[in-house]
Structures are given as C-alpha cells and as structure tokens.
Amino acid sequence: MTLDQDDFALLGLPRRFELDAAILGARWRDLQSRVHPDRFAAEGPAAQRLAMQWAVRVNEAHRRLKDPLTRASYLCELAGHGAQANDGVPVPQEVLTRQMQWHEALAEAPSAEAIKALDGEVAARLKAVHDAVGSDLDDRDDALAALPKLREWMFLARLREQMEQRLEALEAEPGPSESTADSREPGEGPPVCRTVGR
C-alpha cells in the first residue's frame, strides 16, 4: 500500500462506477483505524506526521469515491479524459437546448410549486444520465463516451443547487402580513383596523 495508489486500489475496491456503499464505508473505516495518528503516538513525531498524511489521503479517497458524480469524473480522469478538459468532445445540441430551456424556466418560475415541478423533470433526466454514465464506464469501458453525459450531469447538479437556492429564497420572503408590518415606520404602532361599509 502506497500513498500514490489510485483511490480504488488504496481502498481495495474494483475500479468500477457501481460500488457497494456499505463495503466502501467499511473499507474506509478499517483503513482509517489502521493509519490514525494516535496509534503512532509512541513512535515519535515523524511516524505521526506520516500517519497524518495517510489519514488525509484515505479521507480524500473516500470522499471522492462515495459521491457518484466525483467517482465518475475520477474514473474518466484515470482513463486519461478529464471531465473539465477541452478535448473536443462536444455536448449534443439537444442537451444544450434543454439546458437553456430549463435555465429560463427556473428564472421565470412564479412559485415554489413551479420550481418543484421543474425539479421533478430535472431529477428524471439526472437518473437517466447517471445510468448511461454507469453503462459507459462499467459495461463498455468507454470513458470517452461517458464524457458528454458526465458534463451534462455536472450541469444538472448545478441546476438543482440553483433550484434549492431559489426555494430557500422564496421561503425566506415575508408573507403579506409581514410585508405590511415591515412597511411601517420604526416606533409606529400596529396598523389601524378600518371597518368597511359603516
């Protein structure tokens, strides 16, 4: 076991997109317990520093592999195709068009209900992209084919974050009664209740 092993080898896992989360967690916990700096307290500062390097490296590997998006991106990198690289692999026009439409729909969404409906569409597309990336990486061993889908996945993940932010902003907006109260001058009493029709 060496520090420069790839994440899969380090954690004793097959180099695949589909991983068993329970096995990943168990391997991480086992390795963490073996390299924890406290276990090397009696061996002096140099041993503890090395143990700290190992602990950081093991945590980094676990963090990268436990998230499907970062795991897929990492597999592409290991195959020599960085997801962020300008490698001439285009995202299909229909995907770009759909992205623009969803961005516009989010910008114009009038309510939380509209955003949630849009999120349902995006989530369904995200599931399809997730499965297609897994098939490219595991069944066909074709990281290059996975790249455009992976880039679409990154967009969809960002879009869902933006939706969440919009929903949080809508929930934080004052209701009608709060708006009325906020419009009063400091020190002004409650609004006068006027009875209509008397």
Contacts in CASP RR format, 6 or more apart in sequence:
PFRMAT RR
TARGET T0000
AUTHOR 0000-0000-0000
METHOD contacts of the structure
MODEL  1
MTLDQDDFALLGLPRRFELDAAILGARWRDLQSRVHPDRFAAEGPAAQRL
AMQWAVRVNEAHRRLKDPLTRASYLCELAGHGAQANDGVPVPQEVLTRQM
QWHEALAEAPSAEAIKALDGEVAARLKAVHDAVGSDLDDRDDALAALPKL
REWMFLARLREQMEQRLEALEAEPGPSESTADSREPGEGPPVCRTVGR
1 10 0 8 1.000
3 53 0 8 1.000
3 54 0 8 1.000
3 57 0 8 1.000
6 15 0 8 1.000
6 78 0 8 1.000
7 60 0 8 1.000
7 61 0 8 1.000
7 64 0 8 1.000
7 65 0 8 1.000
7 74 0 8 1.000
8 14 0 8 1.000
8 15 0 8 1.000
8 16 0 8 1.000
8 65 0 8 1.000
9 15 0 8 1.000
10 31 0 8 1.000
10 57 0 8 1.000
10 58 0 8 1.000
10 61 0 8 1.000
11 24 0 8 1.000
11 27 0 8 1.000
11 28 0 8 1.000
11 31 0 8 1.000
11 58 0 8 1.000
11 61 0 8 1.000
11 62 0 8 1.000
11 65 0 8 1.000
12 27 0 8 1.000
13 19 0 8 1.000
13 23 0 8 1.000
13 24 0 8 1.000
13 27 0 8 1.000
13 65 0 8 1.000
15 75 0 8 1.000
15 78 0 8 1.000
16 137 0 8 1.000
16 138 0 8 1.000
17 68 0 8 1.000
17 71 0 8 1.000
17 72 0 8 1.000
17 75 0 8 1.000
17 133 0 8 1.000
17 134 0 8 1.000
17 137 0 8 1.000
17 138 0 8 1.000
18 134 0 8 1.000
18 138 0 8 1.000
19 65 0 8 1.000
19 71 0 8 1.000
21 66 0 8 1.000
24 62 0 8 1.000
24 65 0 8 1.000
24 66 0 8 1.000
25 62 0 8 1.000
25 66 0 8 1.000
28 58 0 8 1.000
28 59 0 8 1.000
28 61 0 8 1.000
28 62 0 8 1.000
31 58 0 8 1.000
32 55 0 8 1.000
32 58 0 8 1.000
32 59 0 8 1.000
33 39 0 8 1.000
35 51 0 8 1.000
35 54 0 8 1.000
35 55 0 8 1.000
35 58 0 8 1.000
36 51 0 8 1.000
36 55 0 8 1.000
37 48 0 8 1.000
37 51 0 8 1.000
37 52 0 8 1.000
37 55 0 8 1.000
39 51 0 8 1.000
40 47 0 8 1.000
40 48 0 8 1.000
40 50 0 8 1.000
40 51 0 8 1.000
41 48 0 8 1.000
63 70 0 8 1.000
64 70 0 8 1.000
64 71 0 8 1.000
64 74 0 8 1.000
65 71 0 8 1.000
65 74 0 8 1.000
68 130 0 8 1.000
69 150 0 8 1.000
69 153 0 8 1.000
69 154 0 8 1.000
69 157 0 8 1.000
72 133 0 8 1.000
72 134 0 8 1.000
72 137 0 8 1.000
72 146 0 8 1.000
72 150 0 8 1.000
72 153 0 8 1.000
73 82 0 8 1.000
73 83 0 8 1.000
73 150 0 8 1.000
73 154 0 8 1.000
75 137 0 8 1.000
75 143 0 8 1.000
75 146 0 8 1.000
76 82 0 8 1.000
76 83 0 8 1.000
76 137 0 8 1.000
76 143 0 8 1.000
76 146 0 8 1.000
76 147 0 8 1.000
76 150 0 8 1.000
77 83 0 8 1.000
78 143 0 8 1.000
79 143 0 8 1.000
79 144 0 8 1.000
80 143 0 8 1.000
81 87 0 8 1.000
81 89 0 8 1.000
81 143 0 8 1.000
81 144 0 8 1.000
81 147 0 8 1.000
82 147 0 8 1.000
83 147 0 8 1.000
83 150 0 8 1.000
83 151 0 8 1.000
83 154 0 8 1.000
87 147 0 8 1.000
89 144 0 8 1.000
89 147 0 8 1.000
89 148 0 8 1.000
90 148 0 8 1.000
91 148 0 8 1.000
91 151 0 8 1.000
91 152 0 8 1.000
92 148 0 8 1.000
95 148 0 8 1.000
95 152 0 8 1.000
98 125 0 8 1.000
99 152 0 8 1.000
99 155 0 8 1.000
99 159 0 8 1.000
102 118 0 8 1.000
102 121 0 8 1.000
102 122 0 8 1.000
102 159 0 8 1.000
103 159 0 8 1.000
105 118 0 8 1.000
106 115 0 8 1.000
106 118 0 8 1.000
106 159 0 8 1.000
106 162 0 8 1.000
106 163 0 8 1.000
106 166 0 8 1.000
109 115 0 8 1.000
109 118 0 8 1.000
109 166 0 8 1.000
111 170 0 8 1.000
112 167 0 8 1.000
112 170 0 8 1.000
112 171 0 8 1.000
115 163 0 8 1.000
115 166 0 8 1.000
115 167 0 8 1.000
115 170 0 8 1.000
116 167 0 8 1.000
118 163 0 8 1.000
119 160 0 8 1.000
119 163 0 8 1.000
122 156 0 8 1.000
122 159 0 8 1.000
122 160 0 8 1.000
122 163 0 8 1.000
123 160 0 8 1.000
125 156 0 8 1.000
126 153 0 8 1.000
126 156 0 8 1.000
126 157 0 8 1.000
126 160 0 8 1.000
129 149 0 8 1.000
129 152 0 8 1.000
129 153 0 8 1.000
129 156 0 8 1.000
130 153 0 8 1.000
132 146 0 8 1.000
132 149 0 8 1.000
133 146 0 8 1.000
133 149 0 8 1.000
133 150 0 8 1.000
133 153 0 8 1.000
134 146 0 8 1.000
136 142 0 8 1.000
136 143 0 8 1.000
136 145 0 8 1.000
136 146 0 8 1.000
136 149 0 8 1.000
137 143 0 8 1.000
137 146 0 8 1.000
174 182 0 8 1.000
180 191 0 8 1.000
181 191 0 8 1.000
184 191 0 8 1.000
END
